[in-house]
Amino acid sequence: MDPCTMIVTGVGGALAVAVAPAAVAAAGFTAGGIAVGSVASWMMSVAAVANGGGVVAGSVVAVLQSAGAAGIGAAGQAAVGAVGAALGAAASMVCNSTV
């Protein structure tokens, strides 16, 4: 692996872990619950309608609300970091292209 790819992959992983909590909160998943009029409230509404009035435990909405309320745990940070690193590795193709 060339140095550019290693750097961009590492930065992608670290940036994803750093930005994820702010992104979850910005979507409306907060410690106080789902924010009114947010993307989170729309997602919760769609999930509730699809499931007969409730949000299923373990669903995307439930997991994001848990992350908003309690923070992202170690396993979640590892998953977010892996996705960020994969996106960074994909973006590093710029390092290997010739113009």
C-alpha atoms as an extended CHARMM CRD file, in Angstrom:
* protein
*
        99  EXT
         1         1  MET       CA              0.0000000000        0.0000000000        0.0000000000  PROA      1               0.0000000000
         2         2  ASP       CA              1.4560000000        3.3580000000       -0.9750000000  PROA      2               0.0000000000
         3         3  PRO       CA              1.8550000000        6.1390000000        1.6280000000  PROA      3               0.0000000000
         4         4  CYS       CA             -0.9370000000        8.3050000000        0.1640000000  PROA      4               0.0000000000
         5         5  THR       CA             -3.4410000000        5.4550000000        0.4200000000  PROA      5               0.0000000000
         6         6  MET       CA             -2.3990000000        4.7000000000        4.0000000000  PROA      6               0.0000000000
         7         7  ILE       CA             -2.7420000000        8.3540000000        5.0220000000  PROA      7               0.0000000000
         8         8  VAL       CA             -6.1070000000        8.9050000000        3.3320000000  PROA      8               0.0000000000
         9         9  THR       CA             -7.4650000000        5.6180000000        4.7280000000  PROA      9               0.0000000000
        10        10  GLY       CA             -6.3650000000        6.5260000000        8.2640000000  PROA      10              0.0000000000
        11        11  VAL       CA             -7.7530000000       10.0490000000        8.0050000000  PROA      11              0.0000000000
        12        12  GLY       CA            -11.0560000000        8.6870000000        6.6850000000  PROA      12              0.0000000000
        13        13  GLY       CA            -11.4180000000        6.3300000000        9.6400000000  PROA      13              0.0000000000
        14        14  ALA       CA            -10.4590000000        8.9210000000       12.2360000000  PROA      14              0.0000000000
        15        15  LEU       CA            -12.6580000000       11.6060000000       10.7020000000  PROA      15              0.0000000000
        16        16  ALA       CA            -15.6690000000        9.2880000000       10.6130000000  PROA      16              0.0000000000
        17        17  VAL       CA            -15.2820000000        8.4370000000       14.3170000000  PROA      17              0.0000000000
        18        18  ALA       CA            -14.8860000000       12.1310000000       15.1970000000  PROA      18              0.0000000000
        19        19  VAL       CA            -17.8600000000       13.3480000000       13.1270000000  PROA      19              0.0000000000
        20        20  ALA       CA            -20.3580000000       10.5320000000       13.8100000000  PROA      20              0.0000000000
        21        21  PRO       CA            -21.6850000000       11.8400000000       17.1670000000  PROA      21              0.0000000000
        22        22  ALA       CA            -22.2930000000       15.3010000000       15.7150000000  PROA      22              0.0000000000
        23        23  ALA       CA            -24.0040000000       13.8100000000       12.6620000000  PROA      23              0.0000000000
        24        24  VAL       CA            -26.3030000000       11.6980000000       14.8460000000  PROA      24              0.0000000000
        25        25  ALA       CA            -27.2270000000       14.7590000000       16.9180000000  PROA      25              0.0000000000
        26        26  ALA       CA            -27.6970000000       16.9370000000       13.8260000000  PROA      26              0.0000000000
        27        27  ALA       CA            -30.1640000000       14.3800000000       12.4600000000  PROA      27              0.0000000000
        28        28  GLY       CA            -32.2200000000       14.8350000000       15.6350000000  PROA      28              0.0000000000
        29        29  PHE       CA            -31.2140000000       11.8340000000       17.7530000000  PROA      29              0.0000000000
        30        30  THR       CA            -30.4260000000       13.5730000000       21.0560000000  PROA      30              0.0000000000
        31        31  ALA       CA            -29.9440000000       12.7050000000       24.7120000000  PROA      31              0.0000000000
        32        32  GLY       CA            -33.3900000000       14.1700000000       25.4260000000  PROA      32              0.0000000000
        33        33  GLY       CA            -35.1130000000       12.0790000000       22.7590000000  PROA      33              0.0000000000
        34        34  ILE       CA            -35.9480000000       12.6080000000       19.1280000000  PROA      34              0.0000000000
        35        35  ALA       CA            -36.0810000000       16.2920000000       18.1790000000  PROA      35              0.0000000000
        36        36  VAL       CA            -39.3750000000       17.6280000000       16.8250000000  PROA      36              0.0000000000
        37        37  GLY       CA            -39.3440000000       18.3750000000       13.1000000000  PROA      37              0.0000000000
        38        38  SER       CA            -36.0220000000       16.6160000000       12.5000000000  PROA      38              0.0000000000
        39        39  VAL       CA            -34.9210000000       13.8990000000       10.1230000000  PROA      39              0.0000000000
        40        40  ALA       CA            -35.0470000000       11.5890000000       13.1480000000  PROA      40              0.0000000000
        41        41  SER       CA            -38.7220000000       12.3790000000       13.7590000000  PROA      41              0.0000000000
        42        42  TRP       CA            -39.5220000000       11.6620000000       10.1190000000  PROA      42              0.0000000000
        43        43  MET       CA            -37.6160000000        8.3520000000       10.3030000000  PROA      43              0.0000000000
        44        44  MET       CA            -39.4280000000        7.4060000000       13.5010000000  PROA      44              0.0000000000
        45        45  SER       CA            -42.7920000000        8.2130000000       11.9340000000  PROA      45              0.0000000000
        46        46  VAL       CA            -42.0580000000        6.1200000000        8.8480000000  PROA      46              0.0000000000
        47        47  ALA       CA            -40.8160000000        3.2110000000       10.9800000000  PROA      47              0.0000000000
        48        48  ALA       CA            -43.8430000000        3.3770000000       13.2750000000  PROA      48              0.0000000000
        49        49  VAL       CA            -46.3170000000        3.4260000000       10.3900000000  PROA      49              0.0000000000
        50        50  ALA       CA            -44.5160000000        0.5090000000        8.7090000000  PROA      50              0.0000000000
        51        51  ASN       CA            -44.5840000000       -1.5260000000       11.9340000000  PROA      51              0.0000000000
        52        52  GLY       CA            -48.1490000000       -0.9180000000       13.0460000000  PROA      52              0.0000000000
        53        53  GLY       CA            -47.4940000000        1.9560000000       15.4460000000  PROA      53              0.0000000000
        54        54  GLY       CA            -44.2100000000        1.1240000000       17.1340000000  PROA      54              0.0000000000
        55        55  VAL       CA            -40.4980000000        1.2150000000       16.4550000000  PROA      55              0.0000000000
        56        56  VAL       CA            -38.9110000000       -2.2320000000       16.4480000000  PROA      56              0.0000000000
        57        57  ALA       CA            -36.0340000000       -2.8100000000       18.8750000000  PROA      57              0.0000000000
        58        58  GLY       CA            -32.7730000000       -3.1120000000       16.9600000000  PROA      58              0.0000000000
        59        59  SER       CA            -34.0510000000       -1.1210000000       13.9880000000  PROA      59              0.0000000000
        60        60  VAL       CA            -32.0120000000        1.6970000000       12.4640000000  PROA      60              0.0000000000
        61        61  VAL       CA            -34.1210000000        4.2810000000       14.3100000000  PROA      61              0.0000000000
        62        62  ALA       CA            -33.7070000000        2.4730000000       17.6370000000  PROA      62              0.0000000000
        63        63  VAL       CA            -29.9450000000        2.0890000000       17.2190000000  PROA      63              0.0000000000
        64        64  LEU       CA            -29.4870000000        5.7400000000       16.2250000000  PROA      64              0.0000000000
        65        65  GLN       CA            -31.6230000000        6.9090000000       19.1510000000  PROA      65              0.0000000000
        66        66  SER       CA            -29.5330000000        4.7980000000       21.4900000000  PROA      66              0.0000000000
        67        67  ALA       CA            -26.3710000000        6.3630000000       20.0370000000  PROA      67              0.0000000000
        68        68  GLY       CA            -27.8660000000        9.8360000000       20.4320000000  PROA      68              0.0000000000
        69        69  ALA       CA            -28.9090000000        9.2100000000       24.0160000000  PROA      69              0.0000000000
        70        70  ALA       CA            -25.9330000000        7.2610000000       25.3590000000  PROA      70              0.0000000000
        71        71  GLY       CA            -23.1880000000        7.9200000000       22.8210000000  PROA      71              0.0000000000
        72        72  ILE       CA            -21.5650000000        5.5660000000       20.3750000000  PROA      72              0.0000000000
        73        73  GLY       CA            -19.9740000000        2.5750000000       22.0980000000  PROA      73              0.0000000000
        74        74  ALA       CA            -16.6740000000        0.9200000000       21.2300000000  PROA      74              0.0000000000
        75        75  ALA       CA            -18.2220000000       -1.5470000000       18.7670000000  PROA      75              0.0000000000
        76        76  GLY       CA            -20.1150000000        1.2740000000       17.0630000000  PROA      76              0.0000000000
        77        77  GLN       CA            -16.9740000000        3.3860000000       16.8480000000  PROA      77              0.0000000000
        78        78  ALA       CA            -15.1250000000        0.4400000000       15.3140000000  PROA      78              0.0000000000
        79        79  ALA       CA            -17.8630000000       -0.0090000000       12.7110000000  PROA      79              0.0000000000
        80        80  VAL       CA            -17.9900000000        3.7080000000       11.9130000000  PROA      80              0.0000000000
        81        81  GLY       CA            -14.1920000000        3.8220000000       11.6830000000  PROA      81              0.0000000000
        82        82  ALA       CA            -14.1390000000        0.8370000000        9.3300000000  PROA      82              0.0000000000
        83        83  VAL       CA            -16.6830000000        2.4680000000        7.0300000000  PROA      83              0.0000000000
        84        84  GLY       CA            -14.7330000000        5.7340000000        7.0990000000  PROA      84              0.0000000000
        85        85  ALA       CA            -11.4970000000        3.9170000000        6.3540000000  PROA      85              0.0000000000
        86        86  ALA       CA            -13.1130000000        2.0620000000        3.4510000000  PROA      86              0.0000000000
        87        87  LEU       CA            -14.4090000000        5.3340000000        2.0230000000  PROA      87              0.0000000000
        88        88  GLY       CA            -10.9590000000        6.8570000000        2.5230000000  PROA      88              0.0000000000
        89        89  ALA       CA             -9.3420000000        3.9290000000        0.7220000000  PROA      89              0.0000000000
        90        90  ALA       CA            -11.7780000000        4.3400000000       -2.1590000000  PROA      90              0.0000000000
        91        91  ALA       CA            -11.0580000000        8.0780000000       -2.2830000000  PROA      91              0.0000000000
        92        92  SER       CA             -7.3210000000        7.3440000000       -2.3290000000  PROA      92              0.0000000000
        93        93  MET       CA             -7.6530000000        6.1350000000       -5.9130000000  PROA      93              0.0000000000
        94        94  VAL       CA             -6.9020000000        9.7730000000       -6.7100000000  PROA      94              0.0000000000
        95        95  CYS       CA             -3.4110000000        9.1430000000       -5.3030000000  PROA      95              0.0000000000
        96        96  ASN       CA             -2.7980000000        6.4540000000       -7.8870000000  PROA      96              0.0000000000
        97        97  SER       CA             -4.2330000000        8.1310000000      -10.9690000000  PROA      97              0.0000000000
        98        98  THR       CA             -2.2520000000        9.9530000000      -13.5880000000  PROA      98              0.0000000000
        99        99  VAL       CA             -3.5070000000       13.0930000000      -15.2200000000  PROA      99              0.0000000000
